[in-house]
Amino acid sequence: MNIFYLLPLLLSFAALPGDINANYYIKIFAFGLFFIFMCFSLFIKEKVNLNSCLSISLADVTILLLGGAYLYYCMGAFNILDHSLPILYILFYFFLRLIHERNWNDILMTLSPIIISIHLILCFLQYISVFPNFNTFFRVGSSFGNPDMLSAYLVMLLPFCYLGNKWKRIRIMIVLITVALFFMLQSRTAIVAVVVITFVYLICQKMIAKKGITIILILILLAMILLICWYPKSVLGRFYIWIVALSMILNKPFGWGLYSFEKYYPEFQSRYTIENPEVVSLLNYDVVHSSYNEFLNIGVTLGIIGLLFYSAFVIYVLILAYRMKSPLLFPLLAYQIISLFYFPFKIVPLTVLYILCCASVVSTGNLSFLRLSFSSKLKSFSLCGIGVIVFSGFILSIYSYVYWQRATEQSFSVETYVNASQSFRKCYPLLKNNGRFLISYAELQYKLGDRQKAFTLMHQAESFFSDILFLHNLAMIYEEEGNVIEAKKKLSIASNMSPNNIQILIAQMQFLRRIGEYDEACQVNNLLLRRKK
């Protein structure tokens, strides 16, 4: 098998333990590296079809417009680690469209049982404590660390595994074991996806009558109720997050920008808690940095226009796959179900698979409103341009991450504080709009005794990040600077982000006592007593 076709599937095995979300970033770097290799391999492999004519479809236009909307918000932002991934996804889509490759379906059907089996073996080894997981919060997660991310990836591979013709019994056994794993990991989204795509498959194959469809729909509804009852607190929390995210879209229809969830969502949630106590009393919630719904993520970040572009792309591809009776319809459906309850764009191997499926459907569909003729030189130049952009972003991302990681490790020992400061300074120009980076840099400056520099960095981070602990520390800084009004405001926002957080209520009460506002301190104390009950 040509390594050109193996690279997107090998991506799921890229894993690395460490601080600052190492296992997430290593998958981004692996994607960039594989992408560069795929661009380069086109010049030395004759099997890849470089067509002289490119058909432009509605899907291509919507993705181009979506990319334009994203780049608009990227202007002037310096956070290459977090902002480069969507651009990488869009370039990968157009790269696949440019090479017009149609063989991915057969390749995925051939390799999916092997890929799934390796992940199942890794899960078993982690379960019996032979192989460590890459996330200390979970016992099992394969190379993903997080069991929900693993389940999302596997559920998209399951249709390829089942629909393949070779080793049918083995494939069915792998599917059954994987579904059993979903129940063991309590991955409700993956279970829902399995049920829905199975139902759609039976309808497409005309294996159930109309009366049977009604009965199955009732059974699915009952199963959904059981899944909700399985862990109702989590479901109520999701409902609350979706309500707040929808309110953000209505409040700012043109989008909140790239820091919509890192910065603005927690603070908007705090205000929403104060303004809508009747909703808050019914639902469970906590501080999050995602809406757990990819459509809402796009709507909040890029606004209604960005949401319309992406929705048009999704609908177009699904309808095209259905009309073509393509087996890719089922993994595409699985991805959209995951998108309704999770954030698959953050799961790099999963989204790479999704882009492969979308590009394959669009390329095979032959529905276009414009055809462009390309000379071989122009097409090679276009591929070279994509490769140069990806390579440049890859080098800068690796550079910034390596120095941030090094600075974090050097910050643990007094002997290496000075070296850590130098490492922070080297990657600062590329990450100066990354709130988490600025906070870690500020912590080091505080340890070095440079309180002024630490406070300056924390104030910079205030524009790009927000959560309870950060706002508490920021309030202490404002108090020390003599800005009591701003300190009080930050503590109020933090306490309303999650009223069940006892520690922040205690900190707020102590602060109010220090500034002599005893009546308000008494109110917070009464609230604290009610929460403890």
Secondary structure, 3 states (H helix, E strand, C coil): CCHHHHHHHHHHHCCCCCCCCHHHHHHHHHHHHHHHHHHHHCCCCCCCCCCCEEEECHHHHHHHHHHHHHHHHHCCCCCHHHHHHHHHHHHHHHHHHHHCCCCHHHHHHHHHHHHHHHHHHHHHHHHCCCCCCCCCCCCCCHHHCCHHHHHHHHHHHHHHHHHCCCCHHHHHHHHHHHHHHHHHHCCHHHHHHHHHHHHHHHHHCCCCCHHHHHHHHHHHHHHHHHHHHHCHHHHHHHHHHHHHHHHHHHHCCCCCCCCHHHHHHHHHHHHHHHHCHHHHCCCCCCCCCCCCCHHHHHHHHHHHHHHHHHHHHHHHHHHHHHHCCCCCHHHHHHHHHHHHHCCHHHCHHHHHHHHHHHHHHHHHHCCCCEEEECCHHHHHHHHHHHHHHHHHHHHHHHHHHHHHHHHHHHCCCHHHHHHHHHHHHHHHHHHCCCHHHHHHHHHHHHHCCCHHHHHHHHHHHCCCCCCHHHHHHHHHHHHHCCCHHHHHHHHHHHHHHCCCCHHHHHHHHHHHHHCCCHHHHHHHHHHHHHHHC
